[in-house]
């Protein structure tokens, strides 16, 4: 929009104001005949869309600045205390060895004398059921919660470790730890064909 003000001379005490409008965008209706009616004598509709575009950018900017992005959820990890490790009851300890191809081997007790023989299962429902049933059995026999030792192998996938921890949290296992896999456990995974 341009303004042009022309001042008259002193005898003429008026001011002339000239406005020149520039159309930035316009919307023109079509001149097709519809239903046998003629649209004669009508002026084309002109709509300035500049303000609407400005408003759209203002709204986009407003919502981008006021939106809270998803915050990463972090699970607390309890690190072991300094000092010598204390004894752990083998009747309460379940060991889960993570292998390749989304397979896992688990057993209760020690590997050389297990209370439940090493069993191969898949992730998901199979492992979740094993954790739940073993935890119930341990609580029924000892009145205490289960202790789980997770041992990921070199060929396991990180997503499987996270899924196993989720299964432990869903089963409300009070104590679990991630440990380095031993050569005996690697031999067990090789024996089952999932190392």
N, C-alpha and C positions, 0 to 999 in steps of 0.2 A: 504494500500500500504506500503510495507516495502522496505527500501533501504539498500543495503549491499555494502559497499565500501571496496575493498581489495587493499591495497597498495603493490606494488611489491618491490623488493629490489632496491638498488641504481643503479645497472647495468641496470636493466630494468626500463626505464623511462616511464612507462605507468601505467595507473590506470584502474582497471577493475570495472565496475559498473554493479551490478546485481540488477534487479528489479523483485520483486515478487508481482504480483497482486492477490488480493483476491476478488472474485466475491461475492457481498452481495446479489444480487437478479438476476435472469436470466429469460429470456423469451425464451422458446424453441418451435419451430413450430412442428406441428404434422407430423408424418411420414405416413399418410394415402395416399393411391393411389387415385388420382383424375383424371378422364378423360383418363385413360389408360396410363398416363405418370408415369415414375418412377423418384424418386428424389434420384438418387444415386450419391455419391461422393460429396455431399454438406455438408458443416460443419453446425452444428446447430448455430442459431443466439443467441448471448448472449448480453443482454442489462442490464446495471447496473442502477437500479431504485432508488438508494440511493439519488442521487442528486435531483431527482424529488420529493421524499418524503420530503426532507429538504425544497425545494422550496414551496411545498404545505403548510407546517407548517408556513413558513415565511409569506406567503400571508394571511393565516387565521389570524395570529397574527396581521399583519398590518391592515387588515380590521376591526378586533375587536377593535383595539385601536383608529382607526380614525373615526369610525361610531359614529354618535351622536344618542343617544337613544331618544325615544319620551319624550318630556317634558310635564309634566302635565299642563293643562290649568286651570287657576283659574279665576272664575268670581269675580269681585269686589263686596263687600257687604258694603252698606252704613249703618252704625250704627246710631241709633237715638241720637240726641244731648241731653246733660244734661239739666235738668230743667223740668218744667211741660209741659205735652203735650198740644198742641193747638187744637182748634176745627177743626173737619174735616166734610166736607159737606156730608151728608148721601145720597144725590142725585148722588154723584160721586163715592160712595164706594161700591165695589163688594166684597162679602165675599165668599170664597171657602173653604168648609170643606171637608177634605180628609177622606174617610171611608175605609172599608175593601173591598176585592174582586174587586179591581181596580175601585171602584165607588166613585163619588163625588157629593156633594150637593152644589149648589151655589144660591145666592140671591143678589139682589141689595137693598141697604138701610139697615134699622135695621130689626132684626128678628121679633120683635113684630109688626112692621108696614112696611112690605117690599114694595118697588116700583115694583119689579118683584118677584113673589112668589117663594119660594124655589123649585128648579128644580133638579132632580137627572139625572146624565148623566155619561157616562164612559170616561175614559181617551182617548187621541188621538184626532180624528176628532171632537167628540162631545164637548169636553171641549174647544178645540181650536176655534171652531165656536162660542161657547157661549162667550168666551172672546173677540173675534174680533167684533161680532155683538153688544155686550153691550158697548164696547169702542167706536164704531162708533155712537151709540145712544147717549151716554153721551156727546161726542164732538159736535154732532149736536144740542143738547139742551142747553148745557152750554158754549160751546166754549173752554172747558178745558179738560185736560186729565183725565183718570180714575185712581182711587186709588183702589188697590186690597189688601185684607187682607187674607193671607193663614193660615188656621187653621188645621194642621194635627192632627188626633186623635191617640189614643194609638194603634189602630189596623190598621193603615195605613202603607204603605211601603215607605221606603226612596226613592226608584226609582220613585215612583209616584210624590213625592215632587219635585225632579229634573226635571221630565218631565213637571210638571206644570210651573216651573220657565222658562224652555225652551219655552213653549207656550207663556208666558208673554213677553219674549224677542222677540219672532217672531212677536207678535202683537204690539210691540213697546210701551208697557205700561210703562209710565214714573215713576210711583211710586207704589211700592208694599212692603209688610212687612209680616214677618212670626210671628204669634202671638200664644199664648197659647189658646187652645180651651176652650170655656166657657161651663158650665153645660147646658145652654139652647141649644147650638149647639150640644152637646152630645145627648140631648133629641131628637133633630131633626134627627140626624143620626139613633138613635134607632127606631124612628117612621118610617123611610124609610127602616129599616132592614139592614143597612150597618155599624153598629157599632161593 
